[in-house]
Amino acid sequence: MNKKSIRNKTIRLSGSELSEFSKNLIRLHYPVQKKELLNRTINQDLFSVLDYLPEKFVDLLIIDPPYNLYKKFNTNSFKEKSVADYAGWIDSFLTELKKILKPSGSIYFCGDWHTSISIPLVLEKYFIIRNRITWEREKGRGAKQNWKNSSEDIWFCTVSEKYKFNTDAVKLKRKVLAPYRDNSGAPKDWRSDSDGDFRLTHPSNIWNDISIPFWSMPENTDHPTQKPEKLIAKLILASTKRGDVVFDPFLGSGTTSVVAKKLGRKFIGVEMDKYYACLAEKRLSKADGNSAIQGYTDGVFWERNSFPFSIKAQIKKKQP
């Protein structure tokens, strides 16, 4: 077996860790109250859980289901369906998940280009579709007879016209390449400090500042479709306040729960694979002593490749 590189920070589980973290997992066999679910990981198939969840207790629903393609997830696999059948599959759980959302609740639904053909057909039946975020994945296989797939979508919806959206919490700090000044010579809509020249910009529905987790990042796991913590942090900060409840019905290796915990939100996740559910628990335990989210510091999101500036700033602040 090849020796793991000292720079490889991928989170994995030993046999003893799997046994230990599995003790934290819960399963539902009857209707439960909200307090029994908060900050827990449910190790169960989603469809065996839906009937037991309380109504109208979730502020934010983040759904990142298997996309409409063949994919293996450890011991489970998902097979590609027709557009209509995939839409029907979404409908089969979304109609039930709507019941757990508060009237002021929001939903983010993830997909790729093909999956997104089906998603809005179902979302518009139950929610008000507000926007579609498209984010750039810098990874991806090349294609000889098609365009390379290097983007994914996130559909933003709300239950009603009354919903949260915190613009100031999700502004992006960008480097200023052409710094304009007013007549007095003062910076115009930007700031110059020891880190360089930066401007805080309003969040748009095109995101090109996201790095996919890879082996040298401390958030990385072996889950094949893991979302970056920075991406999930944007969704949570935009649509919740501290203490709100975030629910992820396809938790995977736990990113949504981990980020919610780091940001002072309550969380609930459902994951059918025991190994991934235990990975989520291990990551949650690591978050107890480390609330850092790569690419997010000083209350702002940093443009990709400019984050080292923030690291320098943090070092300076710690120096006597």
C-alpha positions as CSV (number, residue, x, y, z in Angstrom):
1,M,0.0,0.0,0.0
2,N,1.3,3.4,-0.9
3,K,2.3,5.6,2.0
4,K,0.0,8.6,2.5
5,S,1.6,11.9,1.7
6,I,2.2,14.1,4.7
7,R,0.3,16.8,2.9
8,N,-2.8,14.6,2.3
9,K,-5.4,15.8,4.7
10,T,-8.3,13.6,3.5
11,I,-10.6,12.6,6.4
12,R,-11.0,8.8,6.7
13,L,-12.3,6.4,9.3
14,S,-10.5,3.6,11.1
15,G,-12.4,0.6,12.2
16,S,-12.5,1.8,15.8
17,E,-13.7,5.3,14.7
18,L,-16.5,3.7,12.6
19,S,-17.6,1.8,15.7
20,E,-17.3,4.8,18.0
21,F,-19.0,7.4,15.8
22,S,-21.8,5.0,14.8
23,K,-23.0,5.4,18.5
24,N,-23.9,9.0,17.7
25,L,-26.2,8.1,14.8
26,I,-30.0,7.8,15.2
27,R,-32.8,6.0,13.4
28,L,-36.5,7.0,13.3
29,H,-39.3,4.4,13.8
30,Y,-42.1,6.7,15.0
31,P,-43.0,10.4,15.0
32,V,-40.5,12.5,16.9
33,Q,-40.3,16.0,18.3
34,K,-38.0,18.7,17.0
35,K,-35.8,18.6,20.1
36,E,-35.0,14.9,19.4
37,L,-33.6,15.7,16.0
38,L,-31.5,18.9,16.5
39,N,-27.8,18.5,15.8
40,R,-28.2,14.8,14.9
41,T,-27.3,12.6,12.0
42,I,-30.1,10.2,10.9
43,N,-28.6,7.0,9.4
44,Q,-31.5,5.9,7.3
45,D,-33.0,6.0,3.8
46,L,-34.8,9.3,3.4
47,F,-38.1,7.6,2.4
48,S,-38.2,5.7,5.6
49,V,-37.9,8.9,7.6
50,L,-40.3,11.3,6.0
51,D,-43.5,10.2,7.8
52,Y,-41.8,10.7,11.2
53,L,-40.7,14.3,10.9
54,P,-42.5,17.2,12.6
55,E,-44.1,19.9,10.5
56,K,-43.0,23.5,10.0
57,F,-39.8,23.5,12.0
58,V,-37.0,24.0,9.4
59,D,-35.8,27.4,8.3
60,L,-33.5,26.2,5.4
61,L,-33.6,23.1,3.3
62,I,-30.4,22.3,1.3
63,I,-31.0,19.4,-1.1
64,D,-28.1,17.8,-2.9
65,P,-29.5,14.5,-4.2
66,P,-27.8,12.1,-6.6
67,Y,-27.8,13.8,-10.0
68,N,-29.5,12.2,-13.0
69,L,-26.6,10.0,-14.0
70,Y,-25.0,6.7,-13.0
71,K,-23.0,7.2,-9.8
72,K,-21.7,4.8,-7.1
73,F,-21.8,6.0,-3.5
74,N,-19.8,3.5,-1.5
75,T,-22.2,0.5,-1.2
76,N,-25.1,2.3,-3.0
77,S,-25.6,3.2,-6.6
78,F,-27.9,5.6,-8.5
79,K,-28.9,4.9,-12.1
80,E,-29.8,7.5,-14.7
81,K,-33.5,8.0,-15.4
82,S,-35.5,9.7,-18.1
83,V,-36.2,13.4,-17.5
84,A,-39.8,12.6,-16.6
85,D,-38.9,9.7,-14.3
86,Y,-36.2,11.8,-12.5
87,A,-38.7,14.6,-12.0
88,G,-41.2,12.0,-10.6
89,W,-38.5,10.8,-8.2
90,I,-37.8,14.4,-7.0
91,D,-41.6,14.9,-6.6
92,S,-41.8,11.8,-4.4
93,F,-39.7,13.3,-1.6
94,L,-40.2,17.0,-2.2
95,T,-43.9,16.9,-1.6
96,E,-43.2,15.5,1.9
97,L,-40.2,17.8,2.6
98,K,-42.3,20.9,2.0
99,K,-44.3,20.0,5.2
100,I,-41.2,20.4,7.4
101,L,-40.5,24.0,6.2
102,K,-41.6,27.1,8.0
103,P,-43.8,29.5,6.0
104,S,-40.7,31.8,6.0
105,G,-38.4,29.0,4.9
106,S,-36.1,28.8,1.9
107,I,-34.8,25.9,-0.2
108,Y,-31.6,25.4,-2.3
109,F,-31.7,22.5,-4.7
110,C,-28.4,21.4,-6.4
111,G,-28.0,19.8,-9.8
112,D,-25.9,19.7,-13.0
113,W,-27.0,20.8,-16.4
114,H,-28.9,17.5,-17.2
115,T,-30.5,17.3,-13.8
116,S,-31.6,20.9,-14.0
117,I,-33.9,19.9,-16.9
118,S,-36.1,18.1,-14.4
119,I,-35.7,20.2,-11.2
120,P,-37.7,23.4,-12.0
121,L,-40.6,21.3,-13.3
122,V,-41.1,20.0,-9.7
123,L,-40.0,23.1,-7.8
124,E,-42.5,25.4,-9.4
125,K,-45.3,23.1,-8.1
126,Y,-44.5,23.7,-4.5
127,F,-42.3,26.8,-4.1
128,I,-41.6,30.3,-5.5
129,I,-38.5,30.0,-7.7
130,R,-36.3,33.0,-7.0
131,N,-33.1,32.4,-8.9
132,R,-30.7,29.8,-10.3
133,I,-27.1,30.1,-9.2
134,T,-24.5,28.7,-11.5
135,W,-21.1,27.9,-10.0
136,E,-17.9,27.0,-11.7
137,R,-16.2,23.7,-10.9
138,E,-12.5,24.0,-11.9
139,K,-12.3,20.2,-12.1
140,G,-13.9,18.0,-14.6
141,R,-13.1,15.6,-17.4
142,G,-12.5,16.9,-20.9
143,A,-14.7,15.8,-23.8
144,K,-13.8,15.2,-27.4
145,Q,-17.2,15.6,-28.9
146,N,-18.9,18.0,-26.4
147,W,-18.2,20.9,-24.2
148,K,-16.4,20.0,-20.9
149,N,-18.8,20.0,-17.9
150,S,-17.4,22.5,-15.5
151,S,-20.5,24.1,-13.9
152,E,-23.3,23.1,-11.6
153,D,-26.6,24.8,-10.6
154,I,-28.3,25.6,-7.4
155,W,-32.0,26.6,-7.6
156,F,-33.1,29.1,-4.9
157,C,-36.7,29.0,-3.8
158,T,-38.9,30.2,-1.0
159,V,-42.2,29.0,0.5
160,S,-43.7,32.4,0.5
161,E,-43.0,36.1,-0.1
162,K,-41.8,36.3,3.6
163,Y,-38.3,35.0,3.7
164,K,-34.7,35.9,4.9
165,F,-32.0,37.1,2.6
166,N,-28.9,38.6,4.2
167,T,-27.0,40.4,1.4
168,D,-24.3,41.9,3.6
169,A,-23.4,38.4,5.0
170,V,-22.4,37.1,1.6
171,K,-20.5,39.9,-0.1
172,L,-17.4,38.9,-2.0
173,K,-14.1,40.6,-1.4
174,R,-12.4,41.2,-4.8
175,K,-9.0,42.6,-5.7
176,V,-9.3,46.0,-7.4
177,L,-7.4,46.0,-10.7
178,A,-8.4,49.5,-11.8
179,P,-8.9,51.6,-8.6
180,Y,-11.0,54.7,-9.3
181,R,-10.7,57.7,-7.0
182,D,-13.0,60.6,-6.4
183,N,-12.1,64.3,-7.0
184,S,-10.4,64.5,-3.6
185,G,-8.2,61.5,-4.4
186,A,-9.9,59.1,-1.9
187,P,-10.7,55.5,-3.0
188,K,-14.1,55.2,-4.7
189,D,-16.1,52.1,-3.6
190,W,-12.9,50.3,-2.6
191,R,-10.5,50.2,0.3
192,S,-6.7,50.1,0.5
193,D,-5.1,48.4,3.4
194,S,-2.0,46.4,4.3
195,D,-3.3,43.4,2.3
196,G,-3.8,45.4,-0.9
197,D,-6.7,47.1,-2.7
198,F,-10.1,45.4,-2.3
199,R,-13.8,46.0,-3.0
200,L,-16.8,44.4,-1.4
201,T,-19.2,43.4,-4.1
202,H,-22.8,42.3,-3.9
203,P,-23.4,38.6,-4.4
204,S,-24.5,37.5,-7.9
205,N,-25.9,34.2,-9.3
206,I,-22.6,33.4,-11.0
207,W,-20.0,32.0,-8.7
208,N,-16.4,31.5,-9.8
209,D,-14.7,31.7,-6.4
210,I,-15.3,28.1,-5.3
211,S,-12.6,25.5,-5.0
212,I,-13.6,21.8,-5.0
213,P,-12.2,19.9,-2.0
214,F,-9.1,18.1,-2.9
215,W,-6.6,15.9,-1.0
216,S,-4.5,18.7,0.6
217,M,-7.6,20.5,2.0
218,P,-8.6,19.6,5.6
219,E,-12.3,19.3,4.7
220,N,-11.7,16.7,2.0
221,T,-13.2,13.2,2.2
222,D,-13.5,10.3,-0.2
223,H,-17.2,11.1,-0.9
224,P,-17.5,11.4,-4.8
225,T,-19.7,14.4,-4.9
226,Q,-18.7,16.4,-1.8
227,K,-19.7,20.1,-1.8
228,P,-17.2,22.7,-0.7
229,E,-17.8,24.2,2.8
230,K,-17.4,27.7,1.3
231,L,-20.3,27.1,-1.1
232,I,-22.6,25.8,1.6
233,A,-21.6,28.7,3.9
234,K,-22.9,31.1,1.3
235,L,-26.3,29.5,1.3
236,I,-26.6,29.3,5.1
237,L,-25.4,32.8,5.7
238,A,-27.7,34.2,3.0
239,S,-30.9,32.5,4.2
240,T,-30.7,32.0,7.9
241,K,-29.8,33.7,11.2
242,R,-27.9,32.2,14.2
243,G,-29.9,29.5,15.9
244,D,-32.0,28.7,12.8
245,V,-32.5,25.1,11.7
246,V,-30.8,23.8,8.6
247,F,-32.0,20.4,7.2
248,D,-30.1,18.3,4.6
249,P,-31.9,15.1,3.4
250,F,-28.9,13.8,1.4
251,L,-26.1,14.6,3.8
252,G,-23.3,12.7,2.3
253,S,-20.1,13.2,4.3
254,G,-21.7,16.0,6.3
255,T,-20.7,19.3,4.8
256,T,-24.1,21.0,5.5
257,S,-24.2,20.0,9.1
258,V,-20.5,20.9,9.7
259,V,-20.9,24.4,8.2
260,A,-24.1,25.0,10.0
261,K,-22.4,24.1,13.3
262,K,-19.4,26.4,12.5
263,L,-21.8,29.3,11.8
264,G,-23.9,28.8,14.9
265,R,-27.0,27.2,13.3
266,K,-28.9,24.1,14.4
267,F,-28.6,21.2,11.9
268,I,-30.2,17.8,11.0
269,G,-28.9,15.5,8.3
270,V,-30.2,12.3,6.8
271,E,-27.6,9.8,5.2
272,M,-28.4,6.2,4.3
273,D,-24.7,5.1,4.1
274,K,-23.3,4.3,7.6
275,Y,-19.7,5.1,6.6
276,Y,-20.6,8.5,5.2
277,A,-22.8,9.2,8.2
278,C,-19.9,8.4,10.5
279,L,-17.6,10.6,8.4
280,A,-20.1,13.4,9.1
281,E,-19.9,12.8,12.8
282,K,-16.1,12.8,12.8
283,R,-16.1,16.1,10.9
284,L,-18.6,17.5,13.4
285,S,-16.3,16.5,16.3
286,K,-13.4,18.2,14.6
287,A,-15.5,21.4,14.2
288,D,-15.7,21.7,18.0
289,G,-12.2,23.2,18.1
290,N,-12.0,24.6,14.6
291,S,-14.7,26.8,13.1
292,A,-12.6,27.9,10.1
293,I,-14.1,27.8,6.6
294,Q,-11.6,28.0,3.8
295,G,-12.2,31.2,1.7
296,Y,-14.3,32.9,4.4
297,T,-12.8,35.1,7.1
298,D,-13.3,38.6,8.6
299,G,-17.0,38.2,7.8
300,V,-16.5,38.2,4.0
301,F,-15.9,35.7,1.3
302,W,-12.6,36.1,-0.5
303,E,-12.1,35.8,-4.2
304,R,-10.4,32.6,-5.3
305,N,-6.6,32.9,-5.2
306,S,-6.7,36.0,-3.0
307,F,-7.3,34.1,0.3
308,P,-3.6,34.2,1.2
309,F,-4.0,37.9,1.9
310,S,-6.6,37.1,4.6
311,I,-4.2,34.6,6.2
312,K,-1.5,37.3,6.4
313,A,-4.0,39.6,8.0
314,Q,-5.0,37.0,10.6
315,I,-1.3,36.4,11.4
316,K,-0.7,40.1,11.9
317,K,-3.7,40.4,14.2
318,K,-2.3,37.6,16.4
319,Q,1.1,39.2,16.7
320,P,1.8,41.2,19.9
